[in-house]
Amino acid sequence: MRFIRCVGAIVADADGRLLLVRRGHPPGEGLWSLPGGRVEPGETDEQALRREMAEETGLDVVVGGLAGMVTRPGPDGVTYEIHDYLATPAGGRLSPGDDAADARWWPPPDLVRLPLTDGLVDALTAWGVIDVTTPRPDTSSGRPR
């Protein structure tokens, strides 16, 4: 089994909304997720996270502590090891780019209505980032109501 180290950013604005991107390509095409991606050779997690944030959202961030880690199966026996960090916006203008089809701020209660990557709400809840106690209905629009 081969592991690929990845990073994700848990970013909240001054109103407590979380930044999510809608994936424009596989894996997870069309699903909302935390911004992030692979750690390139020679990069630290912080460098990778700042690069991915700039590429996917146009924002610069200050990277804080590790919130948690998850693993996800990939193709051909690959396992993605995703280290999700708390981060604070530090500049830039929100604009989706790279493989992000969209990037928006979402109030945590709205997350239960979005088509999300598997386990995202559970992980954020377990790590104490959000408190969402209602079940997630099946939805495909990805737009706030």
N, C-alpha and C positions, 0 to 999 in steps of 0.2 A: 504494500500500500504506500502511495506517495502523498505527502501532505503539502499543501500550498498555503503559505501564511498570507492572510488577508487582514485588513483593518476596516473598521466602520466608525462613523462619527455620530454620536448622540448629541445633537445641537438643539438648544432651546433658545427662543428669543425672549425679550423682556416681558412678553405677555404669557410665557410658559408654553408656547406652541412649539412642537417638534418639527424639525426639518426632515422631510422625506423626499426621495426621488422616485420617479416611476421609471423602471428599467425599460430601455429601448431595444435591448438585444438579449438573447439567452445568455446565461440562465436567468430565469425570472422575468422574461419579457412581459411587459404590461403590468407587473406587480409593483406596488409601492414598497420601498425598503429604505434602510439607512444609507446615506451616501458612503462610498468606500470602494475598496478593490484590493488588488494584489500588492504585496510588498515586493518591490523590484530588488534584484541583487544589489547589495551595498547600501540599501536604504534602511534607516531605522523605522520603527512603527510611526513615530511622529512625522518624519519626512514624508512617508508614504501617505499618511492621512492628510497632511496639508496639501500634497500634490493632488490627491484624488478629490478633495473638496474644491480646489480651484478648477480642476477639469470638469467636474460634474455639476457644480453649483455656482461657480464664479466667486465664491466667498473665501476669504482667508480666515483661519481660526487659530485660537490658542488651544493647544491640546492639553487636557487635564488627565485625570487618573483613569485607569482601566475600570470599566463598569462590569465587564464580564466577557466570557468567551463561549462560542458555540462551534460545533462542527457540522458540516453539510456534505453529503455525498456528491461527487461530481462524476464525470464520464471516465471510463477506462480505469476504474479503481482509484481515482484521485479523491482525496478528502480535503475540503476547504476548511482550514482552521481560522475562524474569524474572531479577531480581538477587537471588541467594541469599546471605544474611549469616549468619555465625556469631553465636550469641546465647547468653546465660547466664540461667537462671531467676533471678528476683529477687523473687518473691512471688506470691501468688494461690494458687488451688486448681484443679487440673486438672479441667476440666468442659467437654465439647464444647458448642459453641454456634454461632450464625449458620448457616453452610452446612456445618458439620462434623457428620456423623452420629455420629462417635466420635473420641476422642483418646486415645492411649496411648503409653507408652514401650516401645520395642522394642530388644532386643539386636541389634547390627548383623548377626550371622550369620542371624538370623530373617528379615531383609529379603528374602532370596532366595526365601522361601516365600509372600510376600504378593502380592496383586494390586496392583501399584504403577502410578503414572503412568509413561508411557513415558520411558525414559532416566534414571530417578531413580538407580538403583544405579550406572549408568555414570558419571553426573555426579559423584556423591558419591565414587566411587572415583578418578576423574580428578583431583578437587580434593584428594585425600589425606584425606578425612574418614573413610572406611571402607576396609577391605580385605576384599572378598568375592570369592573366586576360584572359587566353584562356580556352575554355571549355574542360572538361576532356573527351577524347574519351573512348569508351569501349575497354578494353584490358584484356587479361587473362594471359599473360606471366609473368609479374612481374619482367622482366629483363630489365636492361637499354639497349638502342639501340645505 
